[in-house]
Amino acid sequence: MDKLLLSREKINKIDEQMARLFAERMEAVRNVAKYKAEKNLPIFDASREAEIIERNSALIKDEGIKAHYINFLNNNMEISRSYQAELYPELVSGVLYEKDNFKKIRVSLQKDSYDIFIGCGLLSHAREYLKLDRKVLVLTDSGVPTEYAKLIADQCKESFIYTVEQGEASKNFESFRAILEFMAQNRFTRTDCVIAVGGGVCGDLAGFVAASYMRGVDFYNVPTTLLSQVDSSIGGKVAIDLDGYKNTVGAFYQPKVVLIDPETLLTLDIRQVRSGFAESLKMATTSDAELFELFESGEYLNDIEEIILRSLLIKKGIVERDVNEKGERKILNFGHTIGHAIESTTSLIHGEAVALGMLFMCGGGVRTRLLPIIEEMGLPTETEIDVEKLFDFILRDKKADGDSITITFVNEIGKAELRRLPIEDIKDLIDPSIYGGIQ
Ligand SMILES: NC(=O)c1ccc[n+]([C@@H]2O[C@H](COP(=O)([O-])OP(=O)(O)OC[C@H]3O[C@@H](n4cnc5c(N)ncnc54)[C@H](O)[C@@H]3O)[C@@H](O)[C@H]2O)c1
Protein backbone atom coordinates (compact mmCIF):
# COMPACT_ATOMS: atom_id res chain seq x y z
CA MET A 1 0.00 0.00 0.00
CA ASP A 2 2.79 2.40 0.94
CA LYS A 3 4.44 1.56 -2.34
CA LEU A 4 1.25 2.41 -4.22
CA LEU A 5 0.90 5.69 -2.35
CA LEU A 6 4.50 6.55 -2.99
CA SER A 7 4.16 5.89 -6.73
CA ARG A 8 0.96 7.92 -6.90
CA GLU A 9 2.61 10.75 -5.04
CA LYS A 10 5.38 10.69 -7.63
CA ILE A 11 2.85 10.70 -10.49
CA ASN A 12 1.03 13.66 -8.93
CA LYS A 13 4.28 15.64 -8.80
CA ILE A 14 5.12 14.77 -12.40
CA ASP A 15 1.58 15.73 -13.47
CA GLU A 16 1.97 19.09 -11.76
CA GLN A 17 5.16 19.70 -13.71
CA MET A 18 3.54 18.48 -16.89
CA ALA A 19 0.56 20.80 -16.38
CA ARG A 20 2.93 23.76 -16.17
CA LEU A 21 4.84 22.57 -19.22
CA PHE A 22 1.58 21.94 -21.07
CA ALA A 23 0.46 25.53 -20.47
CA GLU A 24 3.87 26.78 -21.64
CA ARG A 25 3.72 24.56 -24.71
CA MET A 26 0.24 25.83 -25.61
CA GLU A 27 1.46 29.40 -25.30
CA ALA A 28 4.17 28.60 -27.86
CA VAL A 29 1.53 26.91 -30.02
CA ARG A 30 -0.56 30.10 -29.87
CA ASN A 31 2.39 32.11 -31.21
CA VAL A 32 2.95 29.60 -33.98
CA ALA A 33 -0.75 29.86 -34.93
CA LYS A 34 -0.52 33.67 -35.02
CA TYR A 35 2.49 33.47 -37.31
CA LYS A 36 0.73 30.97 -39.59
CA ALA A 37 -2.35 33.17 -39.77
CA GLU A 38 -0.24 36.18 -40.76
CA LYS A 39 1.65 34.23 -43.40
CA ASN A 40 -1.37 32.20 -44.49
CA LEU A 41 0.40 28.90 -43.80
CA PRO A 42 -1.46 25.64 -43.23
CA ILE A 43 -1.90 24.29 -39.70
CA PHE A 44 -0.68 20.83 -40.56
CA ASP A 45 3.01 20.58 -41.34
CA ALA A 46 3.90 16.96 -42.02
CA SER A 47 7.69 17.40 -42.05
CA ARG A 48 7.68 19.35 -38.77
CA GLU A 49 5.62 16.64 -37.06
CA ALA A 50 7.88 13.87 -38.39
CA GLU A 51 10.91 15.79 -37.10
CA ILE A 52 9.36 16.15 -33.61
CA ILE A 53 8.69 12.43 -33.40
CA GLU A 54 12.13 11.45 -34.63
CA ARG A 55 14.03 13.82 -32.35
CA ASN A 56 12.04 13.23 -29.18
CA SER A 57 11.50 9.50 -29.46
CA ALA A 58 15.29 9.12 -29.64
CA LEU A 59 15.36 10.38 -26.03
CA ILE A 60 13.43 7.30 -24.86
CA LYS A 61 15.82 4.42 -24.34
CA ASP A 62 13.29 1.91 -23.03
CA GLU A 63 11.98 0.21 -26.19
CA GLY A 64 9.01 -1.12 -24.21
CA ILE A 65 7.55 2.35 -23.79
CA LYS A 66 8.82 4.02 -26.99
CA ALA A 67 5.62 3.24 -28.96
CA HIS A 68 3.51 4.66 -26.10
CA TYR A 69 5.61 7.81 -26.09
CA ILE A 70 5.14 8.24 -29.85
CA ASN A 71 1.42 7.86 -29.24
CA PHE A 72 1.67 10.56 -26.56
CA LEU A 73 3.49 12.90 -28.96
CA ASN A 74 0.91 12.29 -31.66
CA ASN A 75 -1.92 13.12 -29.24
CA ASN A 76 -0.08 16.24 -28.18
CA MET A 77 0.30 17.42 -31.75
CA GLU A 78 -3.33 16.70 -32.48
CA ILE A 79 -4.33 18.85 -29.48
CA SER A 80 -2.06 21.61 -30.76
CA ARG A 81 -3.62 21.47 -34.18
CA SER A 82 -7.16 21.69 -32.86
CA TYR A 83 -6.16 24.60 -30.59
CA GLN A 84 -4.74 26.44 -33.62
CA ALA A 85 -7.93 25.73 -35.57
CA GLU A 86 -10.02 27.05 -32.68
CA LEU A 87 -7.97 30.26 -32.57
CA TYR A 88 -7.90 30.82 -36.33
CA PRO A 89 -10.79 28.98 -38.02
CA GLU A 90 -9.87 30.59 -41.35
CA LEU A 91 -6.67 28.51 -41.39
CA VAL A 92 -8.86 25.42 -41.64
CA SER A 93 -11.38 26.70 -44.15
CA GLY A 94 -8.66 28.19 -46.35
CA VAL A 95 -10.50 31.53 -46.44
CA LEU A 96 -8.82 34.50 -44.82
CA TYR A 97 -10.41 37.87 -44.18
CA GLU A 98 -8.99 41.08 -45.51
CA LYS A 99 -9.90 44.67 -44.77
CA ASP A 100 -13.37 45.82 -45.91
CA ASN A 101 -14.48 42.22 -45.33
CA PHE A 102 -12.95 41.09 -48.60
CA LYS A 103 -11.88 37.46 -48.50
CA LYS A 104 -8.62 35.92 -49.57
CA ILE A 105 -7.66 32.44 -50.70
CA ARG A 106 -4.00 31.62 -51.12
CA VAL A 107 -3.02 29.17 -53.85
CA SER A 108 0.26 27.71 -52.65
CA LEU A 109 2.50 26.73 -55.56
CA GLN A 110 5.94 27.57 -54.17
CA LYS A 111 7.43 30.41 -56.25
CA ASP A 112 4.23 30.58 -58.33
CA SER A 113 1.92 31.05 -55.32
CA TYR A 114 -0.74 33.72 -55.63
CA ASP A 115 -3.72 35.23 -53.85
CA ILE A 116 -7.32 35.33 -54.96
CA PHE A 117 -9.32 38.20 -53.44
CA ILE A 118 -13.09 38.00 -53.38
CA GLY A 119 -15.65 40.63 -52.45
CA CYS A 120 -18.37 42.92 -53.72
CA GLY A 121 -16.96 46.28 -54.80
CA LEU A 122 -13.42 44.93 -55.13
CA LEU A 123 -12.93 46.31 -58.63
CA SER A 124 -12.78 49.86 -57.25
CA HIS A 125 -9.96 48.77 -54.94
CA ALA A 126 -7.83 47.15 -57.67
CA ARG A 127 -4.83 49.41 -57.11
CA GLU A 128 -4.54 48.17 -53.52
CA TYR A 129 -4.09 44.59 -54.72
CA LEU A 130 -2.41 44.88 -58.13
CA LYS A 131 0.82 46.65 -59.07
CA LEU A 132 -0.51 49.25 -61.47
CA ASP A 133 2.26 51.85 -61.49
CA ARG A 134 3.52 50.65 -64.87
CA LYS A 135 2.27 50.05 -68.43
CA VAL A 136 -0.84 47.91 -68.30
CA LEU A 137 -2.70 46.14 -71.10
CA VAL A 138 -6.34 45.66 -70.04
CA LEU A 139 -7.80 42.94 -72.25
CA THR A 140 -11.57 42.72 -72.43
CA ASP A 141 -14.21 41.71 -74.97
CA SER A 142 -17.08 43.48 -76.67
CA GLY A 143 -19.72 41.76 -74.52
CA VAL A 144 -18.23 42.77 -71.16
CA PRO A 145 -19.73 46.06 -69.93
CA THR A 146 -17.09 48.68 -70.74
CA GLU A 147 -17.19 50.20 -67.26
CA TYR A 148 -15.35 47.21 -65.72
CA ALA A 149 -12.25 47.56 -67.91
CA LYS A 150 -12.42 51.34 -67.53
CA LEU A 151 -12.64 51.10 -63.77
CA ILE A 152 -9.41 49.08 -63.73
CA ALA A 153 -7.69 51.21 -66.40
CA ASP A 154 -8.45 54.41 -64.45
CA GLN A 155 -6.45 53.08 -61.52
CA CYS A 156 -3.32 52.44 -63.64
CA LYS A 157 -0.41 54.79 -64.25
CA GLU A 158 -0.47 54.11 -68.00
CA SER A 159 -3.13 51.84 -69.45
CA PHE A 160 -4.28 50.57 -72.84
CA ILE A 161 -7.68 48.92 -73.13
CA TYR A 162 -7.70 46.28 -75.89
CA THR A 163 -11.12 44.88 -76.83
CA VAL A 164 -11.60 41.67 -78.80
CA GLU A 165 -14.91 40.42 -80.22
CA GLN A 166 -16.91 38.53 -77.64
CA GLY A 167 -17.10 34.76 -78.04
CA GLU A 168 -14.91 31.68 -78.27
CA ALA A 169 -13.79 32.61 -81.80
CA SER A 170 -11.53 35.28 -80.31
CA LYS A 171 -9.38 32.63 -78.69
CA ASN A 172 -7.50 32.28 -81.96
CA PHE A 173 -4.12 33.01 -83.53
CA GLU A 174 -5.26 36.20 -85.22
CA SER A 175 -6.29 37.85 -81.93
CA PHE A 176 -3.21 36.47 -80.19
CA ARG A 177 -0.90 37.90 -82.83
CA ALA A 178 -2.75 41.24 -83.02
CA ILE A 179 -2.48 41.74 -79.25
CA LEU A 180 1.23 40.91 -79.22
CA GLU A 181 1.80 43.36 -82.06
CA PHE A 182 -0.17 46.01 -80.20
CA MET A 183 2.01 45.51 -77.14
CA ALA A 184 5.20 45.68 -79.18
CA GLN A 185 4.03 48.84 -80.98
CA ASN A 186 3.29 50.45 -77.64
CA ARG A 187 6.69 49.41 -76.32
CA PHE A 188 5.61 47.15 -73.53
CA THR A 189 8.62 45.75 -71.69
CA ARG A 190 9.14 42.67 -69.53
CA THR A 191 8.28 44.63 -66.41
CA ASP A 192 4.84 45.68 -67.69
CA CYS A 193 1.71 43.60 -67.28
CA VAL A 194 -1.51 42.23 -68.75
CA ILE A 195 -4.89 42.20 -67.01
CA ALA A 196 -7.86 40.15 -68.22
CA VAL A 197 -11.24 41.74 -67.51
CA GLY A 198 -13.93 39.37 -68.71
CA GLY A 199 -14.89 35.72 -68.81
CA GLY A 200 -12.89 32.60 -69.58
CA VAL A 201 -12.27 33.70 -73.16
CA CYS A 202 -10.49 36.89 -72.04
CA GLY A 203 -8.68 35.06 -69.23
CA ASP A 204 -7.39 32.24 -71.45
CA LEU A 205 -6.33 34.62 -74.22
CA ALA A 206 -4.80 37.31 -71.99
CA GLY A 207 -2.99 34.67 -69.94
CA PHE A 208 -1.44 33.13 -73.03
CA VAL A 209 -0.43 36.56 -74.33
CA ALA A 210 1.16 37.33 -70.95
CA ALA A 211 2.95 33.95 -70.94
CA SER A 212 4.36 34.56 -74.43
CA TYR A 213 5.20 38.26 -74.65
CA MET A 214 8.96 38.58 -74.08
CA ARG A 215 8.88 35.10 -72.51
CA GLY A 216 6.43 36.18 -69.85
CA VAL A 217 5.10 39.36 -68.24
CA ASP A 218 2.95 39.61 -65.11
CA PHE A 219 -0.62 38.48 -65.54
CA TYR A 220 -3.60 39.52 -63.40
CA ASN A 221 -7.03 38.03 -63.86
CA VAL A 222 -10.26 39.89 -63.11
CA PRO A 223 -12.94 37.33 -64.02
CA THR A 224 -16.44 38.71 -64.62
CA THR A 225 -18.49 35.61 -65.49
CA LEU A 226 -19.55 33.02 -62.94
CA LEU A 227 -17.74 30.32 -64.89
CA SER A 228 -14.48 32.23 -64.81
CA GLN A 229 -14.95 33.13 -61.11
CA VAL A 230 -15.51 29.54 -59.99
CA ASP A 231 -13.18 27.80 -62.37
CA SER A 232 -11.13 29.20 -65.22
CA SER A 233 -9.39 32.04 -63.35
CA ILE A 234 -7.65 29.62 -60.97
CA GLY A 235 -5.13 27.01 -61.96
CA GLY A 236 -2.98 28.69 -64.59
CA LYS A 237 -4.26 26.99 -67.73
CA VAL A 238 -4.06 29.55 -70.53
CA ALA A 239 -4.67 28.79 -74.19
CA ILE A 240 -6.06 29.56 -77.61
CA ASP A 241 -7.89 27.25 -80.00
CA LEU A 242 -6.46 25.84 -83.22
CA ASP A 243 -8.65 25.12 -86.25
CA GLY A 244 -11.72 24.83 -84.05
CA TYR A 245 -10.05 22.48 -81.54
CA LYS A 246 -10.24 23.94 -78.09
CA ASN A 247 -7.17 24.96 -76.11
CA THR A 248 -4.74 23.18 -78.43
CA VAL A 249 -2.02 25.83 -78.07
CA GLY A 250 -1.32 27.05 -74.57
CA ALA A 251 0.69 26.91 -71.39
CA PHE A 252 0.53 26.62 -67.65
CA TYR A 253 1.07 30.20 -66.54
CA GLN A 254 -0.10 31.30 -63.11
CA PRO A 255 -1.60 34.74 -62.52
CA LYS A 256 0.09 37.02 -60.01
CA VAL A 257 -3.26 37.92 -58.41
CA VAL A 258 -6.93 37.18 -59.13
CA LEU A 259 -9.63 39.73 -58.20
CA ILE A 260 -13.18 38.42 -58.03
CA ASP A 261 -15.99 40.92 -57.67
CA PRO A 262 -19.34 39.05 -57.55
CA GLU A 263 -21.13 42.34 -58.24
CA THR A 264 -20.03 42.05 -61.88
CA LEU A 265 -22.43 39.09 -62.16
CA LEU A 266 -25.36 41.49 -61.90
CA THR A 267 -24.96 42.35 -65.58
CA LEU A 268 -24.41 38.78 -66.71
CA ASP A 269 -26.95 37.00 -68.88
CA ILE A 270 -28.85 34.24 -67.01
CA ARG A 271 -27.68 31.63 -69.54
CA GLN A 272 -24.08 32.50 -68.66
CA VAL A 273 -24.86 32.29 -64.94
CA ARG A 274 -26.23 28.77 -65.43
CA SER A 275 -23.16 27.85 -67.42
CA GLY A 276 -21.03 28.87 -64.43
CA PHE A 277 -23.12 26.83 -62.05
CA ALA A 278 -22.50 23.82 -64.30
CA GLU A 279 -18.73 24.03 -63.67
CA SER A 280 -19.30 24.35 -59.94
CA LEU A 281 -21.67 21.38 -60.02
CA LYS A 282 -18.93 19.48 -61.84
CA MET A 283 -16.55 20.11 -58.94
CA ALA A 284 -19.15 19.11 -56.39
CA THR A 285 -19.90 15.88 -58.26
CA THR A 286 -16.25 14.86 -58.48
CA SER A 287 -14.97 16.12 -55.16
CA ASP A 288 -17.44 17.45 -52.60
CA ALA A 289 -20.58 15.52 -51.65
CA GLU A 290 -21.62 18.30 -49.24
CA LEU A 291 -21.57 20.95 -51.96
CA PHE A 292 -23.50 18.55 -54.17
CA GLU A 293 -26.20 18.32 -51.48
CA LEU A 294 -26.36 22.12 -51.42
CA PHE A 295 -27.09 22.05 -55.15
CA GLU A 296 -29.64 19.30 -54.57
CA SER A 297 -31.39 21.39 -51.92
CA GLY A 298 -31.75 24.33 -54.31
CA GLU A 299 -30.28 26.64 -51.63
CA TYR A 300 -27.27 27.55 -53.75
CA LEU A 301 -29.07 30.51 -55.32
CA ASN A 302 -29.18 32.34 -51.99
CA ASP A 303 -25.46 32.83 -51.70
CA ILE A 304 -23.47 32.91 -54.91
CA GLU A 305 -20.38 34.18 -53.08
CA GLU A 306 -20.41 31.02 -50.97
CA ILE A 307 -20.61 28.88 -54.13
CA ILE A 308 -17.66 30.80 -55.59
CA LEU A 309 -15.58 30.33 -52.42
CA ARG A 310 -16.37 26.63 -52.09
CA SER A 311 -15.64 25.93 -55.75
CA LEU A 312 -12.35 27.82 -55.54
CA LEU A 313 -11.34 25.87 -52.44
CA ILE A 314 -11.97 22.55 -54.21
CA LYS A 315 -9.97 23.62 -57.22
CA LYS A 316 -7.21 25.15 -55.09
CA GLY A 317 -6.66 21.82 -53.32
CA ILE A 318 -6.50 19.86 -56.54
CA VAL A 319 -4.24 22.36 -58.32
CA GLU A 320 -1.86 22.53 -55.35
CA ARG A 321 -1.47 18.75 -55.44
CA ASP A 322 -1.15 18.44 -59.22
CA VAL A 323 -0.44 21.76 -60.90
CA ASN A 324 0.55 20.42 -64.33
CA GLU A 325 -2.30 17.93 -64.61
CA LYS A 326 -0.19 14.80 -64.45
CA GLY A 327 -2.82 12.91 -62.49
CA GLU A 328 -5.45 14.04 -60.00
CA ARG A 329 -6.19 17.34 -61.78
CA LYS A 330 -7.56 15.36 -64.71
CA ILE A 331 -10.69 14.72 -62.66
CA LEU A 332 -11.65 18.35 -63.35
CA ASN A 333 -12.11 17.30 -66.96
CA PHE A 334 -15.25 15.48 -65.83
CA GLY A 335 -17.87 16.11 -68.50
CA HIS A 336 -15.35 17.78 -70.82
CA THR A 337 -14.32 14.88 -73.08
CA ILE A 338 -17.76 14.74 -74.67
CA GLY A 339 -18.62 18.28 -73.51
CA HIS A 340 -15.90 19.91 -75.62
CA ALA A 341 -17.07 17.93 -78.64
CA ILE A 342 -20.66 19.04 -78.03
CA GLU A 343 -19.57 22.66 -77.50
CA SER A 344 -17.58 22.65 -80.73
CA THR A 345 -20.24 20.99 -82.87
CA THR A 346 -23.44 22.64 -81.55
CA SER A 347 -24.49 26.12 -80.50
CA LEU A 348 -24.34 25.26 -76.79
CA ILE A 349 -22.04 27.31 -74.59
CA HIS A 350 -19.28 25.81 -72.43
CA GLY A 351 -21.10 25.04 -69.18
CA GLU A 352 -24.19 23.78 -71.01
CA ALA A 353 -22.09 21.33 -72.99
CA VAL A 354 -20.19 20.25 -69.88
CA ALA A 355 -23.48 19.59 -68.05
CA LEU A 356 -24.55 17.28 -70.86
CA GLY A 357 -21.11 15.71 -71.04
CA MET A 358 -21.25 14.79 -67.34
CA LEU A 359 -24.37 12.70 -67.85
CA PHE A 360 -22.44 10.21 -69.99
CA MET A 361 -19.57 9.84 -67.55
CA CYS A 362 -21.28 8.66 -64.40
CA GLY A 363 -22.93 5.61 -62.92
CA GLY A 364 -26.72 5.26 -62.98
CA GLY A 365 -27.16 6.31 -59.31
CA VAL A 366 -25.15 9.48 -59.82
CA ARG A 367 -27.00 10.31 -63.03
CA THR A 368 -30.35 9.94 -61.26
CA ARG A 369 -29.29 12.64 -58.78
CA LEU A 370 -27.49 14.83 -61.31
CA LEU A 371 -30.27 15.05 -63.86
CA PRO A 372 -32.86 16.89 -61.71
CA ILE A 373 -30.23 19.44 -60.60
CA ILE A 374 -29.23 20.14 -64.20
CA GLU A 375 -32.91 20.49 -65.13
CA GLU A 376 -33.61 22.74 -62.13
CA MET A 377 -30.66 24.97 -63.06
CA GLY A 378 -32.23 25.49 -66.46
CA LEU A 379 -29.37 23.80 -68.26
CA PRO A 380 -30.11 21.62 -71.28
CA THR A 381 -30.52 17.89 -70.76
CA GLU A 382 -30.75 17.05 -74.42
CA THR A 383 -29.42 18.16 -77.76
CA GLU A 384 -29.24 16.81 -81.26
CA ILE A 385 -25.93 15.54 -82.39
CA ASP A 386 -24.44 12.93 -84.65
CA VAL A 387 -22.58 10.31 -82.57
CA GLU A 388 -20.11 9.64 -85.41
CA LYS A 389 -19.37 13.36 -85.75
CA LEU A 390 -18.88 13.61 -82.00
CA PHE A 391 -16.57 10.59 -81.97
CA ASP A 392 -14.59 11.98 -84.87
CA PHE A 393 -14.14 15.20 -82.93
CA ILE A 394 -12.99 13.38 -79.79
CA LEU A 395 -10.47 11.44 -81.88
CA ARG A 396 -8.90 14.69 -83.01
CA ASP A 397 -9.27 16.54 -79.73
CA LYS A 398 -6.10 16.74 -77.67
CA LYS A 399 -7.65 14.57 -74.96
CA ALA A 400 -7.04 11.42 -77.03
CA ASP A 401 -3.66 9.82 -76.37
CA GLY A 402 -2.79 7.48 -79.23
CA ASP A 403 -5.30 4.64 -79.29
CA SER A 404 -6.55 5.31 -75.79
CA ILE A 405 -8.16 8.07 -73.81
CA THR A 406 -8.34 8.91 -70.11
CA ILE A 407 -11.80 9.82 -68.94
CA THR A 408 -13.12 10.95 -65.57
CA PHE A 409 -15.92 8.76 -64.30
CA VAL A 410 -18.04 9.29 -61.18
CA ASN A 411 -19.71 6.29 -59.61
CA GLU A 412 -20.23 7.86 -56.22
CA ILE A 413 -20.95 11.54 -55.55
CA GLY A 414 -17.77 13.29 -54.39
CA LYS A 415 -15.45 10.53 -55.65
CA ALA A 416 -14.10 10.66 -59.16
CA GLU A 417 -11.93 8.04 -60.83
CA LEU A 418 -9.72 8.22 -63.89
CA ARG A 419 -10.27 5.44 -66.39
CA ARG A 420 -8.06 4.70 -69.36
CA LEU A 421 -10.08 3.28 -72.24
CA PRO A 422 -9.38 2.17 -75.77
CA ILE A 423 -10.61 5.15 -77.79
CA GLU A 424 -13.27 3.06 -79.55
CA ASP A 425 -14.97 2.38 -76.20
CA ILE A 426 -15.99 6.04 -75.99
CA LYS A 427 -18.70 5.22 -78.50
CA ASP A 428 -20.35 2.88 -75.99
CA LEU A 429 -20.42 5.71 -73.47
CA ILE A 430 -22.20 8.05 -75.87
CA ASP A 431 -25.35 6.08 -75.27
CA PRO A 432 -28.31 7.84 -76.90
CA SER A 433 -30.73 6.10 -74.53
CA ILE A 434 -29.35 8.12 -71.61
CA TYR A 435 -31.69 10.86 -72.70
CA GLY A 436 -33.87 11.46 -75.69
CA GLY A 437 -32.09 14.17 -77.57
CA ILE A 438 -28.92 12.66 -78.91
CA GLN A 439 -29.30 11.02 -82.31
N1 LIG B 1 -8.45 28.00 -68.18
C1 LIG B 1 -9.28 27.16 -67.61
O1 LIG B 1 -8.93 26.45 -66.66
C2 LIG B 1 -10.68 27.07 -68.14
C3 LIG B 1 -11.67 26.37 -67.42
C4 LIG B 1 -12.98 26.37 -67.89
C5 LIG B 1 -13.28 27.05 -69.06
N2 LIG B 1 -12.30 27.70 -69.73
C6 LIG B 1 -12.61 28.44 -70.97
O2 LIG B 1 -13.43 29.54 -70.62
C7 LIG B 1 -14.20 29.89 -71.78
C8 LIG B 1 -15.62 30.11 -71.35
O3 LIG B 1 -15.65 31.15 -70.41
P1 LIG B 1 -16.98 31.95 -70.08
O4 LIG B 1 -18.06 30.98 -69.88
O5 LIG B 1 -16.64 32.91 -69.03
O6 LIG B 1 -17.32 32.64 -71.47
P2 LIG B 1 -16.95 34.05 -72.12
O7 LIG B 1 -15.66 34.54 -71.69
O8 LIG B 1 -17.18 33.88 -73.59
O9 LIG B 1 -18.07 35.02 -71.51
C9 LIG B 1 -19.40 34.78 -71.82
C10 LIG B 1 -20.11 36.03 -72.34
O10 LIG B 1 -20.36 36.88 -71.25
C11 LIG B 1 -19.95 38.20 -71.54
N3 LIG B 1 -19.60 38.79 -70.25
C12 LIG B 1 -18.51 38.58 -69.51
N4 LIG B 1 -18.62 39.17 -68.31
C13 LIG B 1 -19.81 39.81 -68.30
C14 LIG B 1 -20.52 40.55 -67.34
N5 LIG B 1 -20.04 40.74 -66.12
N6 LIG B 1 -21.72 41.07 -67.68
C15 LIG B 1 -22.25 40.85 -68.91
N7 LIG B 1 -21.65 40.10 -69.84
C16 LIG B 1 -20.44 39.58 -69.54
C17 LIG B 1 -18.83 38.03 -72.52
O11 LIG B 1 -18.71 39.18 -73.32
C18 LIG B 1 -19.32 36.84 -73.33
O12 LIG B 1 -20.18 37.26 -74.36
C19 LIG B 1 -14.03 28.79 -72.78
O13 LIG B 1 -13.13 29.23 -73.78
C20 LIG B 1 -13.40 27.68 -71.99
O14 LIG B 1 -12.58 26.84 -72.79
C21 LIG B 1 -11.03 27.74 -69.29
The ligand as an SDF file (V2000), in Angstrom:
LIG
                    3D

 44 48  0  0  0  0  0  0  0  0999 V2000
   -8.4520   28.0010  -68.1820 N   0  0  0  0  0  0  0  0  0  0  0  0
   -9.2800   27.1590  -67.6100 C   0  0  0  0  0  0  0  0  0  0  0  0
   -8.9350   26.4550  -66.6620 O   0  0  0  0  0  0  0  0  0  0  0  0
  -10.6810   27.0670  -68.1380 C   0  0  0  0  0  0  0  0  0  0  0  0
  -11.6670   26.3720  -67.4190 C   0  0  0  0  0  0  0  0  0  0  0  0
  -12.9760   26.3740  -67.8870 C   0  0  0  0  0  0  0  0  0  0  0  0
  -13.2850   27.0490  -69.0590 C   0  0  0  0  0  0  0  0  0  0  0  0
  -12.3040   27.6960  -69.7300 N   0  0  0  0  0  0  0  0  0  0  0  0
  -12.6070   28.4410  -70.9650 C   0  0  0  0  0  0  0  0  0  0  0  0
  -13.4350   29.5360  -70.6200 O   0  0  0  0  0  0  0  0  0  0  0  0
  -14.2000   29.8940  -71.7770 C   0  0  0  0  0  0  0  0  0  0  0  0
  -15.6230   30.1120  -71.3550 C   0  0  0  0  0  0  0  0  0  0  0  0
  -15.6510   31.1490  -70.4090 O   0  0  0  0  0  0  0  0  0  0  0  0
  -16.9830   31.9450  -70.0820 P   0  0  0  0  0  0  0  0  0  0  0  0
  -18.0590   30.9800  -69.8770 O   0  0  0  0  0  0  0  0  0  0  0  0
  -16.6380   32.9100  -69.0330 O   0  0  0  0  0  0  0  0  0  0  0  0
  -17.3200   32.6430  -71.4740 O   0  0  0  0  0  0  0  0  0  0  0  0
  -16.9480   34.0480  -72.1250 P   0  0  0  0  0  0  0  0  0  0  0  0
  -15.6550   34.5390  -71.6910 O   0  0  0  0  0  0  0  0  0  0  0  0
  -17.1780   33.8840  -73.5880 O   0  0  0  0  0  0  0  0  0  0  0  0
  -18.0660   35.0180  -71.5090 O   0  0  0  0  0  0  0  0  0  0  0  0
  -19.3990   34.7750  -71.8220 C   0  0  0  0  0  0  0  0  0  0  0  0
  -20.1100   36.0310  -72.3380 C   0  0  0  0  0  0  0  0  0  0  0  0
  -20.3640   36.8820  -71.2470 O   0  0  0  0  0  0  0  0  0  0  0  0
  -19.9480   38.2040  -71.5390 C   0  0  0  0  0  0  0  0  0  0  0  0
  -19.6030   38.7900  -70.2480 N   0  0  0  0  0  0  0  0  0  0  0  0
  -18.5070   38.5810  -69.5110 C   0  0  0  0  0  0  0  0  0  0  0  0
  -18.6200   39.1670  -68.3090 N   0  0  0  0  0  0  0  0  0  0  0  0
  -19.8090   39.8060  -68.3010 C   0  0  0  0  0  0  0  0  0  0  0  0
  -20.5220   40.5500  -67.3360 C   0  0  0  0  0  0  0  0  0  0  0  0
  -20.0410   40.7410  -66.1220 N   0  0  0  0  0  0  0  0  0  0  0  0
  -21.7200   41.0730  -67.6850 N   0  0  0  0  0  0  0  0  0  0  0  0
  -22.2450   40.8510  -68.9100 C   0  0  0  0  0  0  0  0  0  0  0  0
  -21.6470   40.0970  -69.8440 N   0  0  0  0  0  0  0  0  0  0  0  0
  -20.4400   39.5770  -69.5440 C   0  0  0  0  0  0  0  0  0  0  0  0
  -18.8340   38.0330  -72.5240 C   0  0  0  0  0  0  0  0  0  0  0  0
  -18.7060   39.1790  -73.3190 O   0  0  0  0  0  0  0  0  0  0  0  0
  -19.3190   36.8380  -73.3320 C   0  0  0  0  0  0  0  0  0  0  0  0
  -20.1760   37.2610  -74.3570 O   0  0  0  0  0  0  0  0  0  0  0  0
  -14.0270   28.7940  -72.7840 C   0  0  0  0  0  0  0  0  0  0  0  0
  -13.1290   29.2310  -73.7760 O   0  0  0  0  0  0  0  0  0  0  0  0
  -13.4000   27.6760  -71.9940 C   0  0  0  0  0  0  0  0  0  0  0  0
  -12.5810   26.8400  -72.7860 O   0  0  0  0  0  0  0  0  0  0  0  0
  -11.0350   27.7440  -69.2940 C   0  0  0  0  0  0  0  0  0  0  0  0
  1  2  1  0
  2  3  2  0
  2  4  1  0
  4  5  1  0
  4 44  2  0
  5  6  2  0
  6  7  1  0
  7  8  2  0
  8  9  1  0
  8 44  1  0
  9 10  1  0
  9 42  1  0
 10 11  1  0
 11 12  1  0
 11 40  1  0
 12 13  1  0
 13 14  1  0
 14 15  2  0
 14 16  1  0
 14 17  1  0
 17 18  1  0
 18 19  2  0
 18 20  1  0
 18 21  1  0
 21 22  1  0
 22 23  1  0
 23 24  1  0
 23 38  1  0
 24 25  1  0
 25 26  1  0
 25 36  1  0
 26 27  1  0
 26 35  1  0
 27 28  2  0
 28 29  1  0
 29 30  1  0
 29 35  2  0
 30 31  1  0
 30 32  2  0
 32 33  1  0
 33 34  2  0
 34 35  1  0
 36 37  1  0
 36 38  1  0
 38 39  1  0
 40 41  1  0
 40 42  1  0
 42 43  1  0
M  CHG  2   8   1  16  -1
M  END
$$$$
